[in-house]
Amino acid sequence: MKKTLSQRLAILSDAAKYDASCASSGSTRRDSAKSGGLGSTTGNGICHAYTPDGRCVSLLKILLTNFCVYDCAYCINRSSSNVERARFTPDEVVWLTLEFYRRNCIEGLFLSSGIIRSSDHTMEQLVQVARDLRLKHGFRGYIHLKTIPDASPRLLEEAGRYADRLSINVEMPTVAGLEQYAPQKKAGGIRQAMGEMRLKIDAGKERSHTGRRAERFSPGGQSTQMIVGADAASDQDILASSANLYGSYGLRRVYYSAFSPIPDASALLPAKSPPLQREHRLYQADWLFRFYGFAFGELTAGRADGMLDLELDPKLAWALDNRALFPVDLNRASKEMLLRVPGLGVKTVAAILRARRHQAVRLEDLARLNVSIRKVRPFVQTPGWSPVRLTDRHDLRSLFSPAPQQMNLL
């Protein structure tokens, strides 16, 4: 019996929830109010709304199909999986996107797919959706396409012409993990496709000697996703892989997705998912690397097992492992050192640097900046405040550890 459109939408939107690499930042500013067409990436168009774990909302997030010729052990849509299958045509995805947008339910499209027939066949259909939205319907909202690394360079180039952001999932943190759980996918091919996309993205930002801009190509850059907790990779392994991806391929974001147990799973996979707090700590560590000047290796250097502390955020855990560097003088320390003080964010540090040009910054001044005094006190000194031996207290960690909770016995 043929499934209705609503039935297929339920199946394929649910199947897309496992893909975390969905973000709308960095797109070109396009506004239909000024240039005609439909939709916008500014104003009433895409709003940068995120859930607490970093996932983007307000996009129609679906798969073109959950049929797949690959048999990746960790994927619920693998060829051997006994899930209910469904498929959209490109025209149906275009119609759904426009109708949801007109009803003000979404502000853009995130489109991925299982591999059907071949990589090129699948990629051609994904590109057709983006091309028709842009050229036939004048859609100026946000489009994020999940690309297929084995697809032809011509199709990947065309995808970048119409999409605001492209992403290729590395899937597993290590090459060994990918070979074990997804032997049909090749890490070398994924890295090569990411490298080629970086060159095109960089070229799209440059101007010729005449001052003309190059052809637009994925102005929001590229992102990727890796699964956490399916294999034995430690947080140190995961963060080292992320450091390489950021440095070598200029990625805008690496997304971390905690492994979720799936029906009829391979015996290779763990029976339960890792703590969601682990995923959260990886995002925090990633943020420290991108905006606070930390090296990934620093954040796990004090942990013999290479895992981030689940009880404390990575910056606080690092500070407790490096107490000899504290307390920091708020009125003399460099920007780089201030950024390493627990409780001080990028905006707060900028405010401190501005304020101390004119007067001494005191502890009470931090309260006016909405800083957690409880968190920052052991690590700073200011006129009128010195932690004395507070940093050396053997029970300092206990001051920050979460309070024990009564477990539910039912």
N, C-alpha and C positions, 0 to 999 in steps of 0.2 A: 504494500500500500504506500503510495507516494505521500511523503510528509508535507504538511502545509508550511508556508513561509514562517509563521510564528513558531512552529515546532522546530524547524531547522535553526531559527534564530536562538531559541533556548539552548539547543545542543551546542552550537558553535560559539556562542558568547560564553557559555560555561567552560568550554574547552580552552578558550583563550585566557582564562584567569591564571593559568600557570606561567604565563609570560609576563615577567615583571619589567622588562626593558621598555617602558612606556613613559615618555616625557615630552613636554611641549616647549621647553626653553630653547632659545637661540634661533627661532624661526624668523624669516623675513617679515617685515612689517607690511602687511597688505590689508587694505580696507576697501570694501566694496562701495562704501559711501562716497569715496573720492574717485574711484576708477571703474565703477560699475561691476557687474557680476553678482555673486552670491557669497555671503560669509565674510569672515574677517579673522585675522590672528591678533587683533588689538581691540581695544574698546570693549564692545559687546561680543567679540569673537572668543578666541581661546583665552580662558583665564587660568593662571598657573595655580591650580588647586591640587594639593597633595594630601594623601592620607598620612598618618603619623609615621609609617614605615617607609615613606618616600615614593609610594606609587601615585601615578598621576590619575586624576579623575576627569570627567566630562568629555571623554572621547568615546566614540562607538568602537569598542574593542572586540573584534571577532576574528575567527578563522574563515578563510575562503572555503576550506574543507578540513575535516579531521581524518580523512583517508590519508594513508602515508605508506610509501613503499619501504621506508626504513623501519628497523626493528630495534630502536634504542631502548635499553633495558629500563631506564628511568622515566620514559615517556608514556603517559596514559594513552596516547594516540598511536603507539607503535603498531606495526602491521599485525603482530600476533595478539594484540589486545582485543578483548571481547566487549568493546564499548559500542554504543549505538552510533552509527555513522550518518553524516549529512554533508551536503555540499550546496554552495551557492554558485550561481553564474556571476560573471563580472557585472552584468546589467542589474542583477538583483542587489548586489552590494552598493552600486551607485544609487539605486532607488532608495534603499534603506538609509543611506547616509544623508541624502537630500531630505527625506521625509522626517527623520529624527532631528535634523538641523532646523527645519522649518517649524517644528514643534518646540524648539528651544530646549530639547532634551540633551543635546550634545553640542560640542563646539569643534569637533574634528573627528578624524578617523585613524585608528590604529589597526592595521591589517596584516595578518600573518597567515600561514597556511601549512598544512602537511604537504609532503612531496607527492604529487600525482603524475603518473607516467614518467616524467623526467624533470630535472631541475629547470631546463629551459621552458618546458611547457607550463610549469607552475609559475615561473617568474614572469612569463608573458601575460598570464592572466592577472597577476598582481599589478603589473605595469598598466594594463588596459584599464583597470579601475581608476588609477590615479590620472591617467591621460584623459579619460572620458570626463571625469569630474572637473578637471582644469579646463579642457578645451571645448567640450560640448556644453557644459553647464556653467562655466565661469565660476566654479567653486573656489573661493579664496580662503577657506578655513584651513586648519592644520591637517596635514597628512603625514603619517609615520608608516613606512613600509618595512616589514621584516624581509630582508633579501636572502636569496639562496646562493651560498658561496660558489657552488659549481656551475651557476648559470653563466651564459656568455657575457663577456665584457660589454657588448653592445646593449644588452638588456639592463645590466647594472647601471650603465651610463644614462639610459633613458629613465630609469627609476629615480636617479638623482636629479633629473631635470624637473620632475613633477612633485617629488616628495620634499617636505621640510626636513625630515630626518630619516636616515636609514640605520638599520641595525643588523648585525650578524651575530648570532649567539655562539660563543665559544663552548657553551654547554657545561663542560667540566673544568675545574681549576687547573688540572695538569694534563699533559699529553698522555701519560700512562692511564689516567682515569678515563679519558675519551676512548682510548684503544680498548679498554676493558669493557666499558658499558655501551659504547656506540662505535663498533669497529667499522661500520660502513661510512662513517664520517672521518675525514682526514684533517688533522690539526694544521698541516702545512697548507692545504687548500684554503682553509678558513683564514689563516694569517695572511696569505697572499692576497685574497680578496679584500681584506681590511687595509692592507698596504696600498693597493690600487685605489681604493676609495679615498684614502687619506690624500694621495697625490691629486686626485680630482677636486676634492674639497678645498685643498690649499690653493690649487690653481684658480678655483672659482672666486677666491678672495682677492686675487691680484689684478692689477691694472696693466694694460699694455703700455708701450712707450708713447702712445697717442693719448693715454688717459682713459681709454675705454675699458669698462669692466669685462672680464671674461664671462662666458655663459654661466648662468646660475646653476649650482650643483649642491644639493642637500645643505642649505645654509645653516641648518641646526646641527650639522655634523653627524657623527655616528656614535652608536652606543652598543653595548653588548650585555649579556647576562650569563652568569654561571650559577650552577646548582650547588648548594651548600649542604653537606651532610649525607650525600648519597655514597661517597667514597671515603677513603681514609685521610684525605687531604686535611692538614691542620690549617688553622687561621693564618699561620705564617706562610704556608704554601699559597693560600688563596690571595693574601695581600701581595706576595711577591709576584704572582701572576698578574694582578691588577696593576702593579707598578710598571711592569713590562708593557702592558696594553696601553696605559696612559702615555708612557714615554715613547714607545715605538710607533703607535698608530694614532696618536692625538685624539683619543676618545673623549667625548664629552662626559659620559657616565659609564661606570660599570655597575650593573645591578646584581644584587645577591638575592637568590630565591631559595628559601629553606626547602629541602626535599620533603615532599608529601608522599606517604605510602600510597600505592596504587593497587587496584584489583589485579589478581593473578600475577603478582610481581615475581620477578626473577629471584632466585635464591641468593644472588649476589648482593641484593639490596638489603639495607637494614629494615628491621620490622617496624620501627617507629621513626617519626621525624625528629630532627634535632630541636633543641629549645628555640623558640622564636627569638628569644633574647640574643642568641648567637648571631642571627641575621641582623638584628638591631645594632649590636656592637660592631659588626663589620661595616655597616653604613657609617657609624660614628668614626671609626678608624679611617675610612675612605675620606671622610670630610676633613679630618685632621691633616691628611696627606695633601689634599688639594688646596686647602685654604689656611693652614696653620704652620706650614713649614716642617712638619714631621716627615721623617723617612719611615717607610713601612716597617723596616727591620727594627726600629727603635721600639715600636709599640708591643712587640712580643719578645724583646730581648731578655726581659726579666722572668719569662715563663719557660720552664724546662720542657713543657709539652708543646710549646709553640701555639698555645691557645690564648685568646683574649679572656680577660677576667669577666665573668658573667655578672658579678655583683656590682662592679664599679665601671664607670665609663672609662674609655681608654686613656684620656688625658689625665684623669685623676689617678688611675692605676700607675701610669708612667711617673707622675710626680712623686707618688709614695715610694716607687722604686729608685728614685733619684733625689732623695731628700737633701743630699749635699749641695745641690744647686739652689736651695731655698733657705731662708726667705729672700724674695726679690724686692728690691727697693723700687717702689712705684714711680719715684721721681727721678731715678737715674738709669734704670734698666733699659735695654734696647727694646725696640718693637718686637724683635724675634723672640726675646725671652719673655716679654709680657704675654705674648700669645700662648706660651706654654703654662701659664698660671691657671690652675683649675678655677672655673667660674668666670673667667674673662673671655668674652667673644671678640670677634673682629671689630665690630662697631664700638664696643666698649673700649678696646685698646686705642682705637683712633681718637675717641673722645678724651681719653687720658693724655695722649700725646699732645692734643690741642690745648687742654687745660693747663698742663704743667709748664707751658711756655710763659704763662702769666702769673701762676701762683702754685704753691705746694699742694699736691693732691693728698687728701686725708681719707681715712677709712670711711668716715661718714659721707664723703662725696660719692663713694661707690654705691651707697644705698640709694642715692638719688638717680643713679644710672640703672636701677633695678638689678644690681648684682647681688648674688646670694652671699651675704657677709659670712654666714656660717661656713660656706665652702671655701672662701678665699682667705679668711683670717690666718690659717696656719702657714700660708705660703707667701705673704707679703709683709713689708714693713713700711710705715709711713710716719710722719711727724705725729707723735702722740700714741703710736701703736707699734709694738714689737712683739712677735710671738715668743720671744725668749727661747725656752726649750720646748715649745709646743711641737715643733717639727720633729723633735727627737723622741717624742713619747712612743713607747712600745705599743700603746693601744690606739694610736692615731687612726689606723684603718677602721677600728670599730666605731669611730665618730661618724663615718660616712657610709658604713654598710647598712643595707636596708634592714629594717626591724623584722624579726622573725614573725612568721604568720602561722596561725593555727590551720592545720590541714583539715580538709573536709573528710570526715570518717564515713560518710554515707555514700 
